[in-house]
Amino acid sequence: MTDNFIQFPLIDPIIFSIGPIALRWYGMMYLIGFIAAMFIANRAADKSKGLWNRDQVSDLLFYSFLGVILGGRVGYVLFYQFEYFLAEPLYLFKIWEGGMSFHGGLLGVITAIIIFARKTNKQFLSVADFVAPLVPIGLGMGRIGNFINAELWGRQTDVSWAMVFPTDQLQVPRHPSQLYEFFLEGVVLFAILYFISRKTNRLGLASGAFLIGYGAFRMIVEMYREPDSHLGFFFEYISMGQMLSLPMVLGGIALIYWGYVNQAAQAIKTSAVKGTK
């Protein structure tokens, strides 16, 4: 049955190890994503005419990194393993057993942005707009890591590019949904946000577009991605990923509106001040 489809090779998740220290493909992908994001952020800071500097970029990325790790772990446990967590609360701290959630990581990054904005006296939306184009880089590399690890594969299919993953007990051809997510959440979303950040200074537009874009793309890919076996579908056909992504789309619309209102109010205030001189 599987001869007519692509057989995914069994790749060792560890690139190399020295004693107890091991470098894994998944970690390497995120490291590459982090370095690329820092490079782009530093270039943006250099061109910001004093609005940003490299020290602020380093602090912001550090806060965001902590937000991704802490938020991603807490989100995974609460969103996907809540019943197990109730039975064994210490599972929350067993990070070595794996388990991260993008939506939890997003909440962690939002918290980090709030803290950073208050510390530096910057507007929340301006910081969020600065961060938004950087996120798809890490997302895309993370999906490549998922693909290399042969995890989070898609649903069974008979398309010509279907793959049989060695980690699948059923050994049936499936959608390589990790690559779908890499393309949409990584490549396409980055291109959209990079274009927006270069062509307009509309407050809240980049961050709002990120929420809308990711939420929409994730809901599309979830139609091809295998749901978690212990969760299955809600209302017979809606996955947990789709349920968590819908609020992102609504939040993105609200964020763009909030930015428009704030920017309009600032323009009116500036005009009033000039008029009194």
C-alpha positions in Angstrom: 0.0 0.0 0.0 2.8 2.4 0.8 5.0 1.6 -2.2 3.5 4.4 -4.3 4.1 7.1 -1.7 7.2 8.8 -0.3 8.8 6.8 2.5 10.2 9.3 5.0 13.7 8.4 6.1 14.4 7.7 9.8 16.5 10.7 10.9 18.3 10.7 14.2 16.9 13.7 16.2 20.3 14.2 17.7 22.9 15.8 15.4 25.8 14.9 17.7 26.5 14.4 21.3 29.4 14.9 23.7 28.9 13.0 26.9 25.5 14.1 28.4 25.3 17.1 26.1 23.5 16.6 22.8 22.6 19.0 20.0 19.2 18.2 18.5 17.8 19.1 15.1 14.8 20.7 16.8 16.9 23.0 18.9 19.2 23.8 16.0 16.2 25.0 13.9 15.1 27.3 16.7 18.7 28.6 17.2 18.9 29.4 13.5 15.5 31.1 13.7 16.6 33.1 16.7 19.8 34.3 15.0 18.0 35.3 11.9 15.4 37.2 13.9 18.1 39.0 15.8 19.9 39.9 12.6 16.7 41.4 11.0 15.7 43.1 14.3 19.1 44.8 14.6 19.0 46.0 11.0 15.5 47.4 11.7 16.8 49.2 14.8 19.7 50.7 12.9 17.3 52.2 10.4 14.7 53.4 13.0 16.3 56.9 13.4 16.8 56.5 17.1 13.5 54.9 18.0 15.3 51.6 18.7 18.8 50.5 19.6 20.6 47.1 19.7 20.5 46.9 23.4 16.7 47.2 23.4 16.6 44.6 20.7 18.6 42.2 22.9 16.4 42.8 25.9 13.2 42.4 23.9 14.4 39.1 22.3 15.5 37.8 25.7 12.1 38.6 27.3 10.3 37.1 24.2 12.5 33.9 24.5 11.4 33.5 28.1 7.8 34.1 27.1 7.9 31.5 24.4 9.4 28.8 26.7 7.3 29.5 29.8 4.1 30.3 27.9 4.6 27.5 25.5 4.9 24.9 28.2 2.1 26.2 30.4 -0.1 26.5 27.3 0.6 22.9 26.2 -0.2 21.5 29.6 -3.4 23.5 30.1 -4.7 23.3 26.5 -3.7 19.8 25.5 -2.9 17.8 28.7 -5.2 19.4 31.3 -6.7 16.1 32.6 -3.2 14.6 33.0 -2.1 17.8 34.7 -4.9 17.5 37.2 -3.9 14.0 38.0 -0.2 14.9 38.2 0.4 18.6 38.7 4.2 18.2 38.7 3.9 17.3 35.0 4.0 21.1 34.3 7.6 21.2 35.3 8.7 18.0 33.4 9.9 20.0 30.4 12.3 17.2 29.4 9.3 15.0 28.5 8.5 17.5 25.7 5.3 19.4 24.8 5.0 23.1 23.7 2.0 25.0 22.4 2.3 27.9 20.0 -0.8 29.6 21.4 0.6 29.4 24.9 3.9 30.8 23.6 2.0 33.6 22.0 0.4 34.6 25.3 3.9 34.4 26.9 5.3 36.8 24.2 2.4 39.2 24.6 3.2 39.3 28.4 6.9 39.9 27.6 5.9 42.8 25.2 3.8 44.4 27.9 6.6 44.2 30.5 9.2 45.5 28.0 6.9 48.3 26.8 6.4 49.5 30.4 10.1 49.3 31.2 11.1 51.3 28.1 8.1 53.7 28.0 7.2 52.5 24.6 3.7 51.9 23.3 2.5 48.3 23.4 1.4 48.4 19.8 4.6 49.9 18.5 6.6 47.1 20.3 4.2 44.5 19.0 4.5 45.8 15.4 8.3 45.6 15.8 8.2 42.0 17.0 5.5 40.7 14.5 7.7 40.3 11.4 10.2 38.3 13.4 7.9 35.6 14.7 7.3 33.8 11.4 11.0 33.1 11.2 11.0 31.1 14.4 7.7 29.5 13.4 9.0 28.4 10.1 12.2 26.9 11.5 10.2 25.2 14.2 8.0 23.5 11.6 11.1 22.2 9.8 12.2 20.8 13.1 8.8 19.0 13.5 9.3 17.6 10.0 12.8 16.3 10.7 11.6 14.7 13.9 8.7 13.1 11.9 6.1 14.5 14.4 2.9 16.4 14.1 2.2 14.8 10.7 -1.0 15.2 8.8 -4.1 13.1 8.1 -4.2 10.1 5.9 -4.4 10.9 2.2 -3.7 9.5 -1.3 -2.2 12.6 -2.8 1.0 11.9 -4.9 3.2 13.8 -2.4 1.9 11.9 0.7 4.5 10.5 3.1 4.7 7.5 5.3 6.3 8.6 8.6 8.4 6.1 10.6 6.8 7.3 13.8 3.3 6.5 12.6 2.2 3.2 14.1 -0.4 2.7 11.3 2.2 3.3 8.6 -0.3 4.9 6.2 0.4 7.8 3.7 -0.2 11.2 5.3 -0.1 14.9 4.4 3.3 16.4 5.3 1.4 19.1 7.2 4.6 20.3 8.8 5.7 21.6 5.4 2.3 23.2 4.8 2.7 25.1 8.0 6.3 26.0 7.2 5.2 27.5 3.9 2.1 29.4 5.2 3.1 30.3 8.7 6.7 30.8 7.9 7.4 31.9 4.4 4.1 33.5 3.3 3.3 35.2 6.6 6.9 36.6 6.9 6.6 38.0 3.4 3.3 39.7 4.2 4.5 41.2 7.5 7.8 42.3 6.0 6.0 44.1 3.2 3.7 45.8 5.7 6.5 46.9 8.0 8.4 48.4 5.0 5.5 50.2 3.3 3.5 51.6 6.2 3.7 52.9 9.7 0.1 52.3 10.6 0.0 51.5 14.3 -1.2 48.0 15.1 -1.3 46.9 11.4 1.7 44.5 11.4 0.8 42.9 14.8 -2.9 42.7 13.8 -2.0 41.2 10.4 0.1 38.6 12.2 -2.7 37.5 14.4 -5.1 37.3 11.5 -2.7 35.7 9.1 -1.5 33.0 11.5 -5.0 32.3 12.8 -6.3 31.9 9.3 -3.4 29.8 8.0 -3.4 27.6 11.1 -7.2 26.9 10.7 -6.6 25.9 7.1 -3.7 23.6 7.8 -5.6 22.0 10.7 -7.9 20.6 8.0 -5.0 18.4 6.9 -3.2 17.9 10.2 -3.9 14.9 12.4 -5.5 16.0 15.6 -4.2 14.9 19.0 -5.4 11.4 19.6 -6.5 12.1 23.2 -8.5 15.2 22.1 -9.9 14.3 18.7 -12.4 16.8 17.4 -14.9 19.1 19.0 -18.3 19.2 17.5 -17.2 16.3 15.3 -14.9 18.2 13.0 -13.3 21.2 14.8 -9.8 20.7 16.2 -8.3 22.3 19.3 -5.9 24.2 17.0 -8.8 25.7 15.1 -10.6 26.6 18.3 -7.5 28.4 19.6 -6.9 30.2 16.3 -10.3 31.7 15.8 -9.8 34.2 18.7 -6.5 35.2 17.1 -8.3 36.3 14.0 -10.8 38.3 16.0 -8.1 39.7 18.2 -6.1 40.8 15.1 -9.1 42.7 13.8 -9.5 44.4 17.1 -5.8 45.2 17.3 -5.9 46.9 13.9 -9.0 48.9 14.9 -7.3 49.9 18.2 -4.2 51.1 16.4 -6.3 53.1 13.9 -8.2 54.8 16.8 -5.0 55.6 18.7 -3.2 56.9 15.7 -6.2 59.1 14.7 -6.4 60.4 18.3 -2.7 61.3 18.2 -3.1 63.1 14.9 -6.0 65.2 16.3 -4.0 66.0 19.4 -0.9 67.0 17.4 -3.0 69.2 15.1 -4.6 70.9 18.1 -1.3 71.6 19.7 0.1 73.1 16.5 -3.1 75.2 16.2 -2.5 76.8 19.5 1.0 78.0 18.7 
